Amino acid sequence: MKCSIQGCVGQYEPRQIVHTLQRGAEIFVFEHVPAEVCSVCGDTLLSPQTINHLEDLLRTKSKPCRTAAVYEYS
């Protein structure tokens, strides 16, 4: 599928990405998220099913696979 960004000539390709989401003070990192990514500009699309799955993971508050340190740039 052609990229939806005006002027970009790229095509969306299926890839797995790392998706980061911040809710208030909490930061969530999801690995191996299926997405469509533009081969030229990097624009990223998530399907409604993928978004629903991520929301379900947040809603269930399942234990994360790993934890990471977060540093504030100052």
Buried (B, 14 or more C-beta within 10 A) or exposed (E): EEBEEEEBEBEBEEEEBEBEEEEEEEEEBBEEBBBBBBBEEEBBEBEEEBEEBBEEEBEEEEEEEEEEEEEEEE
